[in-house]
């Protein structure tokens, strides 16, 4: 997801990667940026990495999306 020009100027134009995972009960969970992958989930696209496409400084990310 790329933030538009109306976002806070610290993240405007920056990209936040969101990676979907299939959980054991077949529900969908998501990993955001550098956050931990959901426990027991299988990435829908193993070649994609939400961390690799995120170009927002960790301090501007929600706590669940920051590196641990």
mmCIF file as Biopython writes it, N, C-alpha, C and O atoms, coordinates in Angstrom:
data_model
#
loop_
_atom_site.group_PDB
_atom_site.id
_atom_site.type_symbol
_atom_site.label_atom_id
_atom_site.label_alt_id
_atom_site.label_comp_id
_atom_site.label_asym_id
_atom_site.label_entity_id
_atom_site.label_seq_id
_atom_site.pdbx_PDB_ins_code
_atom_site.Cartn_x
_atom_site.Cartn_y
_atom_site.Cartn_z
_atom_site.occupancy
_atom_site.B_iso_or_equiv
_atom_site.auth_seq_id
_atom_site.auth_asym_id
_atom_site.pdbx_PDB_model_num
ATOM 1   N N  . UNK A ? 1  ? 0.848   -1.149  0.000  1.0 0.0 1  A 1 
ATOM 2   C CA . UNK A ? 1  ? 0.000   0.000   0.000  1.0 0.0 1  A 1 
ATOM 3   C C  . UNK A ? 1  ? 0.904   1.225   0.000  1.0 0.0 1  A 1 
ATOM 4   O O  . UNK A ? 1  ? 1.801   1.342   0.835  1.0 0.0 1  A 1 
ATOM 5   N N  . UNK A ? 2  ? 0.669   2.122   -0.923 1.0 0.0 2  A 1 
ATOM 6   C CA . UNK A ? 2  ? 1.425   3.370   -0.979 1.0 0.0 2  A 1 
ATOM 7   C C  . UNK A ? 2  ? 0.560   4.493   -0.430 1.0 0.0 2  A 1 
ATOM 8   O O  . UNK A ? 2  ? -0.582  4.672   -0.851 1.0 0.0 2  A 1 
ATOM 9   N N  . UNK A ? 3  ? 1.102   5.233   0.497  1.0 0.0 3  A 1 
ATOM 10  C CA . UNK A ? 3  ? 0.374   6.338   1.112  1.0 0.0 3  A 1 
ATOM 11  C C  . UNK A ? 3  ? 0.338   7.527   0.154  1.0 0.0 3  A 1 
ATOM 12  O O  . UNK A ? 3  ? 1.339   7.858   -0.482 1.0 0.0 3  A 1 
ATOM 13  N N  . UNK A ? 4  ? -0.805  8.150   0.063  1.0 0.0 4  A 1 
ATOM 14  C CA . UNK A ? 4  ? -0.998  9.275   -0.841 1.0 0.0 4  A 1 
ATOM 15  C C  . UNK A ? 4  ? -0.509  10.589  -0.266 1.0 0.0 4  A 1 
ATOM 16  O O  . UNK A ? 4  ? 0.020   10.627  0.845  1.0 0.0 4  A 1 
ATOM 17  N N  . UNK A ? 5  ? -0.686  11.670  -1.021 1.0 0.0 5  A 1 
ATOM 18  C CA . UNK A ? 5  ? -0.182  12.975  -0.625 1.0 0.0 5  A 1 
ATOM 19  C C  . UNK A ? 5  ? -0.896  13.568  0.592  1.0 0.0 5  A 1 
ATOM 20  O O  . UNK A ? 5  ? -0.385  14.512  1.195  1.0 0.0 5  A 1 
ATOM 21  N N  . UNK A ? 6  ? -2.064  13.039  0.967  1.0 0.0 6  A 1 
ATOM 22  C CA . UNK A ? 6  ? -2.779  13.559  2.131  1.0 0.0 6  A 1 
ATOM 23  C C  . UNK A ? 6  ? -2.335  12.905  3.434  1.0 0.0 6  A 1 
ATOM 24  O O  . UNK A ? 6  ? -2.790  13.300  4.507  1.0 0.0 6  A 1 
ATOM 25  N N  . UNK A ? 7  ? -1.459  11.915  3.356  1.0 0.0 7  A 1 
ATOM 26  C CA . UNK A ? 7  ? -0.931  11.270  4.563  1.0 0.0 7  A 1 
ATOM 27  C C  . UNK A ? 7  ? 0.045   12.231  5.246  1.0 0.0 7  A 1 
ATOM 28  O O  . UNK A ? 7  ? 0.475   13.225  4.660  1.0 0.0 7  A 1 
ATOM 29  N N  . UNK A ? 8  ? 0.378   11.917  6.477  1.0 0.0 8  A 1 
ATOM 30  C CA . UNK A ? 8  ? 1.392   12.693  7.185  1.0 0.0 8  A 1 
ATOM 31  C C  . UNK A ? 8  ? 2.626   12.799  6.304  1.0 0.0 8  A 1 
ATOM 32  O O  . UNK A ? 8  ? 2.997   11.834  5.637  1.0 0.0 8  A 1 
ATOM 33  N N  . UNK A ? 9  ? 3.259   13.953  6.297  1.0 0.0 9  A 1 
ATOM 34  C CA . UNK A ? 9  ? 4.402   14.165  5.397  1.0 0.0 9  A 1 
ATOM 35  C C  . UNK A ? 9  ? 5.557   13.199  5.643  1.0 0.0 9  A 1 
ATOM 36  O O  . UNK A ? 9  ? 6.394   13.018  4.759  1.0 0.0 9  A 1 
ATOM 37  N N  . UNK A ? 10 ? 5.625   12.576  6.817  1.0 0.0 10 A 1 
ATOM 38  C CA . UNK A ? 10 ? 6.705   11.631  7.111  1.0 0.0 10 A 1 
ATOM 39  C C  . UNK A ? 10 ? 6.514   10.297  6.389  1.0 0.0 10 A 1 
ATOM 40  O O  . UNK A ? 10 ? 7.466   9.530   6.244  1.0 0.0 10 A 1 
ATOM 41  N N  . UNK A ? 11 ? 5.276   10.014  5.932  1.0 0.0 11 A 1 
ATOM 42  C CA . UNK A ? 11 ? 5.032   8.753   5.232  1.0 0.0 11 A 1 
ATOM 43  C C  . UNK A ? 11 ? 4.390   8.944   3.857  1.0 0.0 11 A 1 
ATOM 44  O O  . UNK A ? 11 ? 4.173   7.966   3.142  1.0 0.0 11 A 1 
ATOM 45  N N  . UNK A ? 12 ? 4.086   10.170  3.481  1.0 0.0 12 A 1 
ATOM 46  C CA . UNK A ? 12 ? 3.456   10.427  2.179  1.0 0.0 12 A 1 
ATOM 47  C C  . UNK A ? 12 ? 4.348   9.879   1.060  1.0 0.0 12 A 1 
ATOM 48  O O  . UNK A ? 12 ? 5.545   10.162  1.017  1.0 0.0 12 A 1 
ATOM 49  N N  . UNK A ? 13 ? 3.764   9.106   0.171  1.0 0.0 13 A 1 
ATOM 50  C CA . UNK A ? 13 ? 4.504   8.515   -0.939 1.0 0.0 13 A 1 
ATOM 51  C C  . UNK A ? 13 ? 5.268   7.255   -0.576 1.0 0.0 13 A 1 
ATOM 52  O O  . UNK A ? 13 ? 5.843   6.609   -1.452 1.0 0.0 13 A 1 
ATOM 53  N N  . UNK A ? 14 ? 5.283   6.892   0.707  1.0 0.0 14 A 1 
ATOM 54  C CA . UNK A ? 14 ? 6.021   5.707   1.158  1.0 0.0 14 A 1 
ATOM 55  C C  . UNK A ? 14 ? 5.124   4.466   1.067  1.0 0.0 14 A 1 
ATOM 56  O O  . UNK A ? 14 ? 3.898   4.568   1.023  1.0 0.0 14 A 1 
ATOM 57  N N  . UNK A ? 15 ? 5.768   3.292   1.039  1.0 0.0 15 A 1 
ATOM 58  C CA . UNK A ? 15 ? 5.058   2.026   0.876  1.0 0.0 15 A 1 
ATOM 59  C C  . UNK A ? 15 ? 5.084   1.205   2.156  1.0 0.0 15 A 1 
ATOM 60  O O  . UNK A ? 15 ? 6.119   1.073   2.809  1.0 0.0 15 A 1 
ATOM 61  N N  . UNK A ? 16 ? 3.920   0.654   2.501  1.0 0.0 16 A 1 
ATOM 62  C CA . UNK A ? 16 ? 3.777   -0.262  3.627  1.0 0.0 16 A 1 
ATOM 63  C C  . UNK A ? 16 ? 3.414   -1.621  3.055  1.0 0.0 16 A 1 
ATOM 64  O O  . UNK A ? 16 ? 2.355   -1.775  2.447  1.0 0.0 16 A 1 
ATOM 65  N N  . UNK A ? 17 ? 4.284   -2.610  3.243  1.0 0.0 17 A 1 
ATOM 66  C CA . UNK A ? 17 ? 4.015   -3.955  2.738  1.0 0.0 17 A 1 
ATOM 67  C C  . UNK A ? 17 ? 3.103   -4.729  3.665  1.0 0.0 17 A 1 
ATOM 68  O O  . UNK A ? 17 ? 3.290   -4.723  4.881  1.0 0.0 17 A 1 
ATOM 69  N N  . UNK A ? 18 ? 2.112   -5.399  3.085  1.0 0.0 18 A 1 
ATOM 70  C CA . UNK A ? 18 ? 1.193   -6.249  3.841  1.0 0.0 18 A 1 
ATOM 71  C C  . UNK A ? 18 ? 1.163   -7.602  3.141  1.0 0.0 18 A 1 
ATOM 72  O O  . UNK A ? 18 ? 0.847   -7.695  1.955  1.0 0.0 18 A 1 
ATOM 73  N N  . UNK A ? 19 ? 1.494   -8.645  3.891  1.0 0.0 19 A 1 
ATOM 74  C CA . UNK A ? 19 ? 1.620   -9.992  3.337  1.0 0.0 19 A 1 
ATOM 75  C C  . UNK A ? 19 ? 0.543   -10.910 3.913  1.0 0.0 19 A 1 
ATOM 76  O O  . UNK A ? 19 ? 0.483   -11.083 5.130  1.0 0.0 19 A 1 
ATOM 77  N N  . UNK A ? 20 ? -0.315  -11.509 3.066  1.0 0.0 20 A 1 
ATOM 78  C CA . UNK A ? 20 ? -1.354  -12.406 3.565  1.0 0.0 20 A 1 
ATOM 79  C C  . UNK A ? 20 ? -0.833  -13.816 3.865  1.0 0.0 20 A 1 
ATOM 80  O O  . UNK A ? 20 ? 0.050   -14.333 3.180  1.0 0.0 20 A 1 
ATOM 81  N N  . UNK A ? 21 ? -1.399  -14.407 4.889  1.0 0.0 21 A 1 
ATOM 82  C CA . UNK A ? 21 ? -1.085  -15.777 5.306  1.0 0.0 21 A 1 
ATOM 83  C C  . UNK A ? 21 ? -2.380  -16.563 5.447  1.0 0.0 21 A 1 
ATOM 84  O O  . UNK A ? 21 ? -3.399  -16.019 5.870  1.0 0.0 21 A 1 
ATOM 85  N N  . UNK A ? 22 ? -2.339  -17.846 5.092  1.0 0.0 22 A 1 
ATOM 86  C CA . UNK A ? 22 ? -3.469  -18.745 5.318  1.0 0.0 22 A 1 
ATOM 87  C C  . UNK A ? 22 ? -3.208  -19.464 6.639  1.0 0.0 22 A 1 
ATOM 88  O O  . UNK A ? 22 ? -2.157  -20.069 6.846  1.0 0.0 22 A 1 
ATOM 89  N N  . UNK A ? 23 ? -4.190  -19.379 7.515  1.0 0.0 23 A 1 
ATOM 90  C CA . UNK A ? 23 ? -4.065  -19.983 8.829  1.0 0.0 23 A 1 
ATOM 91  C C  . UNK A ? 23 ? -4.598  -21.426 8.793  1.0 0.0 23 A 1 
ATOM 92  O O  . UNK A ? 23 ? -5.302  -21.789 7.851  1.0 0.0 23 A 1 
ATOM 93  N N  . UNK A ? 24 ? -4.276  -22.253 9.802  1.0 0.0 24 A 1 
ATOM 94  C CA . UNK A ? 24 ? -4.732  -23.646 9.820  1.0 0.0 24 A 1 
ATOM 95  C C  . UNK A ? 24 ? -6.254  -23.810 9.676  1.0 0.0 24 A 1 
ATOM 96  O O  . UNK A ? 24 ? -6.718  -24.809 9.125  1.0 0.0 24 A 1 
ATOM 97  N N  . UNK A ? 25 ? -7.029  -22.837 10.168 1.0 0.0 25 A 1 
ATOM 98  C CA . UNK A ? 25 ? -8.489  -22.920 10.046 1.0 0.0 25 A 1 
ATOM 99  C C  . UNK A ? 25 ? -8.998  -22.311 8.732  1.0 0.0 25 A 1 
ATOM 100 O O  . UNK A ? 25 ? -10.198 -22.101 8.557  1.0 0.0 25 A 1 
ATOM 101 N N  . UNK A ? 26 ? -8.061  -22.030 7.812  1.0 0.0 26 A 1 
ATOM 102 C CA . UNK A ? 26 ? -8.322  -21.468 6.490  1.0 0.0 26 A 1 
ATOM 103 C C  . UNK A ? 26 ? -8.746  -20.002 6.506  1.0 0.0 26 A 1 
ATOM 104 O O  . UNK A ? 26 ? -9.191  -19.480 5.484  1.0 0.0 26 A 1 
ATOM 105 N N  . UNK A ? 27 ? -8.615  -19.330 7.654  1.0 0.0 27 A 1 
ATOM 106 C CA . UNK A ? 27 ? -8.844  -17.889 7.703  1.0 0.0 27 A 1 
ATOM 107 C C  . UNK A ? 27 ? -7.589  -17.196 7.165  1.0 0.0 27 A 1 
ATOM 108 O O  . UNK A ? 27 ? -6.558  -17.834 6.955  1.0 0.0 27 A 1 
ATOM 109 N N  . UNK A ? 28 ? -7.691  -15.911 6.950  1.0 0.0 28 A 1 
ATOM 110 C CA . UNK A ? 28 ? -6.569  -15.132 6.432  1.0 0.0 28 A 1 
ATOM 111 C C  . UNK A ? 28 ? -6.069  -14.200 7.527  1.0 0.0 28 A 1 
ATOM 112 O O  . UNK A ? 28 ? -6.858  -13.515 8.178  1.0 0.0 28 A 1 
ATOM 113 N N  . UNK A ? 29 ? -4.771  -14.178 7.724  1.0 0.0 29 A 1 
ATOM 114 C CA . UNK A ? 29 ? -4.115  -13.245 8.634  1.0 0.0 29 A 1 
ATOM 115 C C  . UNK A ? 29 ? -3.084  -12.484 7.817  1.0 0.0 29 A 1 
ATOM 116 O O  . UNK A ? 29 ? -2.696  -12.922 6.734  1.0 0.0 29 A 1 
ATOM 117 N N  . UNK A ? 30 ? -2.644  -11.354 8.330  1.0 0.0 30 A 1 
ATOM 118 C CA . UNK A ? 30 ? -1.693  -10.538 7.580  1.0 0.0 30 A 1 
ATOM 119 C C  . UNK A ? 30 ? -0.479  -10.185 8.420  1.0 0.0 30 A 1 
ATOM 120 O O  . UNK A ? 30 ? -0.558  -9.994  9.633  1.0 0.0 30 A 1 
ATOM 121 N N  . UNK A ? 31 ? 0.627   -10.109 7.736  1.0 0.0 31 A 1 
ATOM 122 C CA . UNK A ? 31 ? 1.868   -9.614  8.335  1.0 0.0 31 A 1 
ATOM 123 C C  . UNK A ? 31 ? 2.089   -8.230  7.750  1.0 0.0 31 A 1 
ATOM 124 O O  . UNK A ? 31 ? 1.995   -8.032  6.539  1.0 0.0 31 A 1 
ATOM 125 N N  . UNK A ? 32 ? 2.374   -7.307  8.595  1.0 0.0 32 A 1 
ATOM 126 C CA . UNK A ? 32 ? 2.571   -5.923  8.176  1.0 0.0 32 A 1 
ATOM 127 C C  . UNK A ? 32 ? 4.047   -5.560  8.307  1.0 0.0 32 A 1 
ATOM 128 O O  . UNK A ? 32 ? 4.638   -5.733  9.372  1.0 0.0 32 A 1 
ATOM 129 N N  . UNK A ? 33 ? 4.631   -5.067  7.246  1.0 0.0 33 A 1 
ATOM 130 C CA . UNK A ? 33 ? 6.011   -4.562  7.228  1.0 0.0 33 A 1 
ATOM 131 C C  . UNK A ? 33 ? 6.999   -5.548  7.844  1.0 0.0 33 A 1 
ATOM 132 O O  . UNK A ? 33 ? 7.199   -6.645  7.321  1.0 0.0 33 A 1 
ATOM 133 N N  . UNK A ? 34 ? 7.614   -5.152  8.958  1.0 0.0 34 A 1 
ATOM 134 C CA . UNK A ? 34 ? 8.660   -5.946  9.608  1.0 0.0 34 A 1 
ATOM 135 C C  . UNK A ? 34 ? 8.125   -6.777  10.769 1.0 0.0 34 A 1 
ATOM 136 O O  . UNK A ? 34 ? 8.903   -7.420  11.473 1.0 0.0 34 A 1 
ATOM 137 N N  . UNK A ? 35 ? 6.819   -6.776  10.979 1.0 0.0 35 A 1 
ATOM 138 C CA . UNK A ? 35 ? 6.214   -7.513  12.093 1.0 0.0 35 A 1 
ATOM 139 C C  . UNK A ? 35 ? 6.427   -9.010  11.958 1.0 0.0 35 A 1 
ATOM 140 O O  . UNK A ? 35 ? 6.791   -9.513  10.896 1.0 0.0 35 A 1 
ATOM 141 N N  . UNK A ? 36 ? 6.194   -9.698  13.043 1.0 0.0 36 A 1 
ATOM 142 C CA . UNK A ? 36 ? 6.345   -11.157 13.050 1.0 0.0 36 A 1 
ATOM 143 C C  . UNK A ? 36 ? 5.245   -11.808 12.214 1.0 0.0 36 A 1 
ATOM 144 O O  . UNK A ? 36 ? 4.102   -11.352 12.231 1.0 0.0 36 A 1 
ATOM 145 N N  . UNK A ? 37 ? 5.585   -12.868 11.486 1.0 0.0 37 A 1 
ATOM 146 C CA . UNK A ? 37 ? 4.540   -13.595 10.754 1.0 0.0 37 A 1 
ATOM 147 C C  . UNK A ? 37 ? 3.581   -14.260 11.734 1.0 0.0 37 A 1 
ATOM 148 O O  . UNK A ? 37 ? 3.978   -14.614 12.844 1.0 0.0 37 A 1 
ATOM 149 N N  . UNK A ? 38 ? 2.320   -14.435 11.333 1.0 0.0 38 A 1 
ATOM 150 C CA . UNK A ? 38 ? 1.367   -15.074 12.240 1.0 0.0 38 A 1 
ATOM 151 C C  . UNK A ? 38 ? 1.759   -16.524 12.520 1.0 0.0 38 A 1 
ATOM 152 O O  . UNK A ? 38 ? 2.123   -17.266 11.608 1.0 0.0 38 A 1 
ATOM 153 N N  . UNK A ? 39 ? 1.681   -16.908 13.766 1.0 0.0 39 A 1 
ATOM 154 C CA . UNK A ? 39 ? 2.058   -18.256 14.187 1.0 0.0 39 A 1 
ATOM 155 C C  . UNK A ? 39 ? 1.159   -19.296 13.526 1.0 0.0 39 A 1 
ATOM 156 O O  . UNK A ? 39 ? -0.065  -19.213 13.620 1.0 0.0 39 A 1 
ATOM 157 N N  . UNK A ? 40 ? 1.767   -20.273 12.860 1.0 0.0 40 A 1 
ATOM 158 C CA . UNK A ? 40 ? 1.034   -21.344 12.211 1.0 0.0 40 A 1 
ATOM 159 C C  . UNK A ? 40 ? 0.553   -21.013 10.818 1.0 0.0 40 A 1 
ATOM 160 O O  . UNK A ? 40 ? -0.009  -21.871 10.136 1.0 0.0 40 A 1 
ATOM 161 N N  . UNK A ? 41 ? 0.765   -19.778 10.380 1.0 0.0 41 A 1 
ATOM 162 C CA . UNK A ? 41 ? 0.300   -19.373 9.060  1.0 0.0 41 A 1 
ATOM 163 C C  . UNK A ? 41 ? 1.288   -19.742 7.960  1.0 0.0 41 A 1 
ATOM 164 O O  . UNK A ? 41 ? 2.484   -19.899 8.206  1.0 0.0 41 A 1 
ATOM 165 N N  . UNK A ? 42 ? 0.766   -19.878 6.743  1.0 0.0 42 A 1 
ATOM 166 C CA . UNK A ? 42 ? 1.580   -20.165 5.561  1.0 0.0 42 A 1 
ATOM 167 C C  . UNK A ? 42 ? 1.401   -18.996 4.603  1.0 0.0 42 A 1 
ATOM 168 O O  . UNK A ? 42 ? 0.278   -18.649 4.237  1.0 0.0 42 A 1 
ATOM 169 N N  . UNK A ? 43 ? 2.516   -18.390 4.199  1.0 0.0 43 A 1 
ATOM 170 C CA . UNK A ? 43 ? 2.459   -17.235 3.295  1.0 0.0 43 A 1 
ATOM 171 C C  . UNK A ? 43 ? 1.795   -17.623 1.983  1.0 0.0 43 A 1 
ATOM 172 O O  . UNK A ? 43 ? 2.098   -18.670 1.411  1.0 0.0 43 A 1 
ATOM 173 N N  . UNK A ? 44 ? 0.891   -16.778 1.510  1.0 0.0 44 A 1 
ATOM 174 C CA . UNK A ? 44 ? 0.213   -17.046 0.231  1.0 0.0 44 A 1 
ATOM 175 C C  . UNK A ? 44 ? 1.193   -16.944 -0.931 1.0 0.0 44 A 1 
ATOM 176 O O  . UNK A ? 44 ? 1.041   -17.642 -1.933 1.0 0.0 44 A 1 
ATOM 177 N N  . UNK A ? 45 ? 2.178   -16.096 -0.808 1.0 0.0 45 A 1 
ATOM 178 C CA . UNK A ? 45 ? 3.204   -15.941 -1.840 1.0 0.0 45 A 1 
ATOM 179 C C  . UNK A ? 45 ? 4.547   -15.903 -1.132 1.0 0.0 45 A 1 
ATOM 180 O O  . UNK A ? 45 ? 4.969   -14.850 -0.655 1.0 0.0 45 A 1 
ATOM 181 N N  . UNK A ? 46 ? 5.208   -17.023 -1.062 1.0 0.0 46 A 1 
ATOM 182 C CA . UNK A ? 46 ? 6.467   -17.135 -0.323 1.0 0.0 46 A 1 
ATOM 183 C C  . UNK A ? 46 ? 7.572   -16.266 -0.918 1.0 0.0 46 A 1 
ATOM 184 O O  . UNK A ? 46 ? 8.542   -15.951 -0.228 1.0 0.0 46 A 1 
ATOM 185 N N  . UNK A ? 47 ? 7.444   -15.878 -2.174 1.0 0.0 47 A 1 
ATOM 186 C CA . UNK A ? 47 ? 8.471   -15.046 -2.806 1.0 0.0 47 A 1 
ATOM 187 C C  . UNK A ? 47 ? 8.334   -13.576 -2.420 1.0 0.0 47 A 1 
ATOM 188 O O  . UNK A ? 47 ? 9.274   -12.802 -2.600 1.0 0.0 47 A 1 
ATOM 189 N N  . UNK A ? 48 ? 7.173   -13.182 -1.889 1.0 0.0 48 A 1 
ATOM 190 C CA . UNK A ? 48 ? 6.927   -11.795 -1.495 1.0 0.0 48 A 1 
ATOM 191 C C  . UNK A ? 48 ? 7.339   -11.600 -0.046 1.0 0.0 48 A 1 
ATOM 192 O O  . UNK A ? 48 ? 7.147   -12.493 0.779  1.0 0.0 48 A 1 
ATOM 193 N N  . UNK A ? 49 ? 7.898   -10.454 0.267  1.0 0.0 49 A 1 
ATOM 194 C CA . UNK A ? 49 ? 8.255   -10.132 1.642  1.0 0.0 49 A 1 
ATOM 195 C C  . UNK A ? 49 ? 7.750   -8.737  1.969  1.0 0.0 49 A 1 
ATOM 196 O O  . UNK A ? 49 ? 8.161   -7.759  1.345  1.0 0.0 49 A 1 
ATOM 197 N N  . UNK A ? 50 ? 6.857   -8.648  2.951  1.0 0.0 50 A 1 
ATOM 198 C CA . UNK A ? 50 ? 6.329   -7.338  3.336  1.0 0.0 50 A 1 
ATOM 199 C C  . UNK A ? 50 ? 7.440   -6.425  3.833  1.0 0.0 50 A 1 
ATOM 200 O O  . UNK A ? 50 ? 7.375   -5.211  3.641  1.0 0.0 50 A 1 
ATOM 201 N N  . UNK A ? 51 ? 8.459   -6.994  4.471  1.0 0.0 51 A 1 
ATOM 202 C CA . UNK A ? 51 ? 9.577   -6.194  4.963  1.0 0.0 51 A 1 
ATOM 203 C C  . UNK A ? 51 ? 10.398  -5.616  3.813  1.0 0.0 51 A 1 
ATOM 204 O O  . UNK A ? 51 ? 10.882  -4.487  3.893  1.0 0.0 51 A 1 
ATOM 205 N N  . UNK A ? 52 ? 10.551  -6.390  2.755  1.0 0.0 52 A 1 
ATOM 206 C CA . UNK A ? 52 ? 11.386  -5.947  1.630  1.0 0.0 52 A 1 
ATOM 207 C C  . UNK A ? 52 ? 10.779  -4.772  0.882  1.0 0.0 52 A 1 
ATOM 208 O O  . UNK A ? 52 ? 11.520  -3.949  0.343  1.0 0.0 52 A 1 
ATOM 209 N N  . UNK A ? 53 ? 9.463   -4.666  0.830  1.0 0.0 53 A 1 
ATOM 210 C CA . UNK A ? 53 ? 8.841   -3.578  0.072  1.0 0.0 53 A 1 
ATOM 211 C C  . UNK A ? 53 ? 8.515   -2.360  0.932  1.0 0.0 53 A 1 
ATOM 212 O O  . UNK A ? 53 ? 8.191   -1.299  0.397  1.0 0.0 53 A 1 
ATOM 213 N N  . UNK A ? 54 ? 8.595   -2.495  2.237  1.0 0.0 54 A 1 
ATOM 214 C CA . UNK A ? 54 ? 8.285   -1.379  3.135  1.0 0.0 54 A 1 
ATOM 215 C C  . UNK A ? 54 ? 9.453   -0.407  3.175  1.0 0.0 54 A 1 
ATOM 216 O O  . UNK A ? 54 ? 10.587  -0.789  3.465  1.0 0.0 54 A 1 
ATOM 217 N N  . UNK A ? 55 ? 9.158   0.856   2.880  1.0 0.0 55 A 1 
ATOM 218 C CA . UNK A ? 55 ? 10.230  1.859   2.928  1.0 0.0 55 A 1 
ATOM 219 C C  . UNK A ? 55 ? 9.914   2.991   3.917  1.0 0.0 55 A 1 
ATOM 220 O O  . UNK A ? 55 ? 10.407  4.110   3.774  1.0 0.0 55 A 1 
ATOM 221 N N  . UNK A ? 56 ? 9.098   2.685   4.904  1.0 0.0 56 A 1 
ATOM 222 C CA . UNK A ? 56 ? 8.777   3.628   5.971  1.0 0.0 56 A 1 
ATOM 223 C C  . UNK A ? 56 ? 9.718   3.346   7.138  1.0 0.0 56 A 1 
ATOM 224 O O  . UNK A ? 56 ? 9.943   2.190   7.498  1.0 0.0 56 A 1 
ATOM 225 N N  . UNK A ? 57 ? 10.262  4.398   7.718  1.0 0.0 57 A 1 
ATOM 226 C CA . UNK A ? 57 ? 11.135  4.213   8.876  1.0 0.0 57 A 1 
ATOM 227 C C  . UNK A ? 57 ? 10.349  3.513   9.993  1.0 0.0 57 A 1 
ATOM 228 O O  . UNK A ? 57 ? 9.198   3.868   10.250 1.0 0.0 57 A 1 
ATOM 229 N N  . UNK A ? 58 ? 10.954  2.531   10.653 1.0 0.0 58 A 1 
ATOM 230 C CA . UNK A ? 58 ? 10.240  1.781   11.689 1.0 0.0 58 A 1 
ATOM 231 C C  . UNK A ? 58 ? 9.578   2.651   12.754 1.0 0.0 58 A 1 
ATOM 232 O O  . UNK A ? 58 ? 8.526   2.276   13.272 1.0 0.0 58 A 1 
ATOM 233 N N  . UNK A ? 59 ? 10.146  3.775   13.089 1.0 0.0 59 A 1 
ATOM 234 C CA . UNK A ? 59 ? 9.549   4.612   14.139 1.0 0.0 59 A 1 
ATOM 235 C C  . UNK A ? 59 ? 8.188   5.181   13.737 1.0 0.0 59 A 1 
ATOM 236 O O  . UNK A ? 59 ? 7.422   5.612   14.599 1.0 0.0 59 A 1 
ATOM 237 N N  . UNK A ? 60 ? 7.879   5.186   12.443 1.0 0.0 60 A 1 
ATOM 238 C CA . UNK A ? 60 ? 6.586   5.689   11.979 1.0 0.0 60 A 1 
ATOM 239 C C  . UNK A ? 60 ? 5.574   4.565   11.730 1.0 0.0 60 A 1 
ATOM 240 O O  . UNK A ? 60 ? 4.441   4.833   11.330 1.0 0.0 60 A 1 
ATOM 241 N N  . UNK A ? 61 ? 5.964   3.341   11.960 1.0 0.0 61 A 1 
ATOM 242 C CA . UNK A ? 61 ? 5.077   2.193   11.759 1.0 0.0 61 A 1 
ATOM 243 C C  . UNK A ? 61 ? 4.289   1.903   13.035 1.0 0.0 61 A 1 
ATOM 244 O O  . UNK A ? 61 ? 4.759   2.212   14.130 1.0 0.0 61 A 1 
ATOM 245 N N  . UNK A ? 62 ? 3.096   1.313   12.909 1.0 0.0 62 A 1 
ATOM 246 C CA . UNK A ? 62 ? 2.397   0.823   14.101 1.0 0.0 62 A 1 
ATOM 247 C C  . UNK A ? 62 ? 3.290   -0.196  14.826 1.0 0.0 62 A 1 
ATOM 248 O O  . UNK A ? 62 ? 4.117   -0.848  14.189 1.0 0.0 62 A 1 
ATOM 249 N N  . UNK A ? 63 ? 3.137   -0.335  16.111 1.0 0.0 63 A 1 
ATOM 250 C CA . UNK A ? 63 ? 4.026   -1.215  16.883 1.0 0.0 63 A 1 
ATOM 251 C C  . UNK A ? 63 ? 4.018   -2.649  16.363 1.0 0.0 63 A 1 
ATOM 252 O O  . UNK A ? 63 ? 5.058   -3.308  16.404 1.0 0.0 63 A 1 
ATOM 253 N N  . UNK A ? 64 ? 2.884   -3.161  15.873 1.0 0.0 64 A 1 
ATOM 254 C CA . UNK A ? 64 ? 2.813   -4.523  15.365 1.0 0.0 64 A 1 
ATOM 255 C C  . UNK A ? 64 ? 3.580   -4.704  14.053 1.0 0.0 64 A 1 
ATOM 256 O O  . UNK A ? 64 ? 3.814   -5.834  13.624 1.0 0.0 64 A 1 
ATOM 257 N N  . UNK A ? 65 ? 3.966   -3.616  13.425 1.0 0.0 65 A 1 
ATOM 258 C CA . UNK A ? 65 ? 4.660   -3.671  12.127 1.0 0.0 65 A 1 
ATOM 259 C C  . UNK A ? 65 ? 6.158   -3.403  12.243 1.0 0.0 65 A 1 
ATOM 260 O O  . UNK A ? 65 ? 6.874   -3.430  11.242 1.0 0.0 65 A 1 
ATOM 261 N N  . UNK A ? 66 ? 6.624   -3.149  13.437 1.0 0.0 66 A 1 
ATOM 262 C CA . UNK A ? 66 ? 8.043   -2.832  13.644 1.0 0.0 66 A 1 
ATOM 263 C C  . UNK A ? 66 ? 8.863   -4.100  13.809 1.0 0.0 66 A 1 
ATOM 264 O O  . UNK A ? 66 ? 8.344   -5.145  14.201 1.0 0.0 66 A 1 
ATOM 265 N N  . UNK A ? 67 ? 10.175  -3.993  13.498 1.0 0.0 67 A 1 
ATOM 266 C CA . UNK A ? 67 ? 11.052  -5.145  13.735 1.0 0.0 67 A 1 
ATOM 267 C C  . UNK A ? 67 ? 11.108  -5.454  15.234 1.0 0.0 67 A 1 
ATOM 268 O O  . UNK A ? 67 ? 11.031  -4.553  16.070 1.0 0.0 67 A 1 
ATOM 269 N N  . UNK A ? 68 ? 11.242  -6.716  15.551 1.0 0.0 68 A 1 
ATOM 270 C CA . UNK A ? 68 ? 11.317  -7.072  16.990 1.0 0.0 68 A 1 
ATOM 271 C C  . UNK A ? 68 ? 12.724  -7.012  17.493 1.0 0.0 68 A 1 
ATOM 272 O O  . UNK A ? 68 ? 12.971  -7.279  18.669 1.0 0.0 68 A 1 
#
